[in-house]
């Protein structure tokens, strides 16, 4: 590759860099900037098959198990607070998104699953703390299921 200098007759000092003339384009174009770590595709990267299966099958199994285990509330006529309704809706949307992304084998499945499982852990802890249900053995199973989903989602995120 040849570089034509603006001042070919003058010697360059150590601090001066040669400049290309505007009409000379023999140099290769600069590479596009990469994000830190070279991971510009951090949500769209492919999810390994075992994690995709764990997320896409784990959520439906967990939802069925939690529905079977949960007893009737202490006061079935108590109004549901708005924040609980909004978080419940967000959880449903994120676990459905996690399953869809896992079927497509996208890393976004792990991120969505982390959010959904995190909400599940918060609900599991808040349920007996707010008096919605009495503390009983089902609660430990509920906390274990949501905790395993959360830990598995974090592991899928870190290993993909």
Steps between C-alpha positions, in 0.01 A plus 500: 500500500633840413425815694553835338598772744403864470864607556708225346818705507487582871609251759235412757569558864429220747176667615364568150293235331483468122169622357330360194401739228121521465502358147710196591299210637737203478476448875247254634194658660509506879324215677165589657524565873430198719329526838709412805580130492401467134147392590280729295243225458450431871124434473488336159781249543400140475402323821649150543248218446505377861417847636235555234336171602529581870329836459238395243397192701576628850253788496188304397583225751560757775174685428299176518679391819446840666130499404457153649684586824345839576216481754200731512577847640415585860249764381384422146297824484796727582574752224816446300735801520585670171873432538431126536283502186765687303785276619289190431433620146869579450593155627262327258631706206863436589466125548309470172774707336761276661338186360466652151860624500621162631322321216684736262819432702570866573685622806213740568322193641735498798458874561122477482501193722713679761240778521206257520668278761606805703138614514404145600747501788365838617144365486598182684657701783224763512210256499518385865662828610190695392253250644368390160573137589597331824857377522495127425715234327368602155676835548842335527430307178388821329812684611718207389340484154533873437852502647609217270351682201687816597833321558462302177422816304806676640713196415360494145580870463856464627582190295359618170 
